Amino acid sequence: MAKRRFNYIRRKPASGTRRAVFSGFGSLILLLLCLLLSVREKGQGPLLLGALGLSSLLAAVFSLFCAFYGLQERDRNRTGVRIAGACSTLIALLWAVLIFVGLRLSR
């Protein structure tokens, strides 16, 4: 009996894939913008940097929630949701480390 090949292209993407990918991409853009401005201002940036950082962290958490609910579906293509979830997890962990280091150094 021949093995049945499975085509991933025919499966519909999981719900929340676009939201997870776009919010994860937006979070990455905000993270890079915040880091760039912080380095340019030599760590003494305006309040805008804090707002950009918080927005980036919230977008990463939102992307994680979208990825979590997208992974709950069966018989759907979950590759995009997995990639977005992994990237958003890394971004959220990076923000947690940056906040922790910043609080430790400000003492």
N, C-alpha and C positions, 0 to 999 in steps of 0.2 A: 504494500500500500504506500503510495507516494505521500510525502509530507505536504501539507497544505501551507502555502506561503501566505503571509499576512502583509497586507499593504497598509501602511500607516497613513497614507495620503487620503484614503477614502473615509477615514474616521473623522467625524466632526471634532473641532477643538472643544475643550472643556469650557464651560461657562466661566467667565471671569478672566479668561486668558488675556484678552486685550487690555482690560483694566489693570491686571497685574503687570503686564509688560510695560504699558505706558507709564504707570505710576512708578514702577521701578526705574525706568529710564529717566523720568523727571527727577526722581530722588538722586540718581547718580549725577545728573547735570547740576542740580543744586549743591550737592556735596563738592564737586569739583570747583564750582564757582565760589563757594564759601572758602574752600582751602586756598584758592588762588588769591582772593581778596585779602584773606588773613595774612598770607605771606607777604603780599605787596604792602600792607599796612604795618608789617612787623609785629603782629600780635596785638596791636592797639586799634583795632577796627571799630567802626561805629556800631550802633544797635542793629543796623541792617544785617550784619553778619550773624547775630543771634537769631534773628527772624528767619534768615535763609537756612541756618542750621536746623532750627526746630521744624521748619517746613520740610526739609529733606528727611528728617527722622520720621515725621508723621507720614510722609508719602511712602517710606520704606515699610512702616508698620501696616499701612493700608494695603500695600502690595502683598505683604505676608498673609493678611486675612483673605484677600482675593485668591491667592494661591492655595491656601488651606481649603477653602470651599470648592475650588476647582479640582483639587485632588480627591474629593469625596465622590465624584462622579465615576461611574463605570462605563465601559464601552465608548470612551471618548479618548481623543488624543491629548495626553496630559504633558507632552514634552515641553511646550512653551510655558506652562504653569510651573513645572519643576525648575526650569532655568530661571524664571523670574523670581521664584521663591528662594532659590539658592543665592542669587545676586542680592536680593533685598535683605536676606539674613546677614550676608557679609557687610552690607552697608550699615545696617542697624548695629551690628557688633562693633564696627569701626567707630560709629558715633558714640557708643557706650564707652569704648576705650578712650576716645578723645575727651569726653566729658569727665571721666574718672581721672585721667592724667591732668587735665586742666584744674580740677578741684584740688588735687594733691599738690600741685605746684603753686597754687594761689595762697597757701597758708603762710 
